[in-house]
Amino acid sequence: MRIFGREPALILNTLAGVLGLLVTFQIGGLSSEQAGWIVAGTSAIFGAVAAAMTRPIAVQAFTAAVATIASAVAAFGYEAAPTHVAAINGFILAVLMFVTRGQVSPLVPTAPAKTPVG
């Protein structure tokens, strides 16, 4: 399965990175806590969807978990500015996407079995 001719993991991780970029520029005037929840939440959700759409699941699940945990720790473990949270998330996603790219492939849907007409 492909989205716009690309692997779903690439598209979804890019969307998570774009969201992080929007948070970096503080679009909407988010507080640190709001930015942390948004970045960590979308990393987790997009990561779960991407993991469901790729094989093996473990590689994308690991990428999503590391990005989510890194943004959550930056947002809630330290007094980090929203820009730092988004920058950490974007960096983690970018590095892990390139490291794991060769180890995942899109899920290929199987054709439904044809029943004999008779």
SEFI-679923 format. One record per residue (C-alpha): residue in three letters; y, x, z. Coordinates in steps of 0.5 Angstrom, whole numbers, padded with zeros to 4 digits, always signed. Layout:
BEGIN
ALAYXZ;...
END
This chain:
BEGIN
MET+0000+0000+0000;ARG+0007+0003-0002;ILE+0014+0000+0000;PHE+0019+0001-0006;GLY+0014+0006-0009;ARG+0014+0011-0002;GLU+0009+0011+0004;PRO+0011+0006+0009;ALA+0011+0012+0014;LEU+0016+0015+0011;ILE+0020+0009+0010;LEU+0020+0006+0017;ASN+0021+0013+0020;THR+0027+0014+0015;LEU+0030+0007+0018;ALA+0029+0009+0025;GLY+0033+0016+0023;VAL+0038+0012+0020;LEU+0039+0007+0026;GLY+0040+0014+0030;LEU+0045+0016+0026;LEU+0049+0009+0027;VAL+0048+0010+0034;THR+0051+0017+0034;PHE+0057+0015+0030;GLN+0057+0009+0036;ILE+0058+0004+0031;GLY+0059-0003+0035;GLY+0061+0001+0042;LEU+0054+0002+0045;SER+0054+0004+0052;SER+0049+0010+0053;GLU+0044+0005+0056;GLN+0044+0000+0050;ALA+0043+0006+0045;GLY+0037+0009+0049;TRP+0034+0002+0049;ILE+0035+0001+0042;VAL+0033+0008+0039;ALA+0027+0008+0044;GLY+0025+0001+0042;THR+0026+0001+0035;SER+0022+0008+0034;ALA+0016+0005+0038;ILE+0016-0002+0034;PHE+0017+0002+0027;GLY+0012+0007+0029;ALA+0007+0002+0031;VAL+0008-0002+0024;ALA+0008+0005+0020;ALA+0001+0007+0024;ALA-0002+0000+0022;MET+0000+0002+0015;THR-0003+0009+0015;ARG-0009+0012+0016;PRO-0011+0016+0020;ILE-0007+0012+0025;ALA-0007+0017+0030;VAL-0002+0022+0027;GLN+0003+0017+0026;ALA+0002+0014+0033;PHE+0003+0021+0036;THR+0009+0022+0032;ALA+0012+0015+0034;ALA+0010+0016+0041;VAL+0013+0023+0041;ALA+0020+0020+0038;THR+0020+0014+0043;ILE+0018+0019+0049;ALA+0024+0024+0047;SER+0029+0019+0046;ALA+0027+0015+0053;VAL+0027+0021+0057;ALA+0034+0023+0054;ALA+0037+0016+0055;PHE+0034+0015+0062;GLY+0032+0021+0065;TYR+0038+0025+0064;GLU+0045+0023+0063;ALA+0046+0024+0056;ALA+0051+0021+0051;PRO+0049+0016+0046;THR+0050+0021+0041;HIS+0045+0026+0044;VAL+0040+0021+0045;ALA+0040+0019+0037;ALA+0041+0026+0035;ILE+0034+0028+0039;ASN+0031+0022+0036;GLY+0033+0024+0029;PHE+0031+0031+0030;ILE+0024+0029+0033;LEU+0022+0024+0027;ALA+0025+0029+0022;VAL+0020+0035+0024;LEU+0014+0031+0026;MET+0015+0027+0019;PHE+0015+0034+0015;VAL+0009+0037+0020;THR+0004+0031+0019;ARG+0006+0029+0012;GLY+0000+0032+0009;GLN-0005+0029+0014;VAL-0003+0021+0013;SER-0004+0017+0007;PRO-0002+0010+0006;LEU-0007+0004+0007;VAL-0011+0002+0001;PRO-0012-0005+0001;THR-0019-0007-0001;ALA-0020-0013-0006;PRO-0023-0019-0003;ALA-0030-0020-0005;LYS-0031-0025-0011;THR-0036-0031-0010;PRO-0040-0033-0015;VAL-0039-0039-0019;GLY-0045-0044-0019;
END
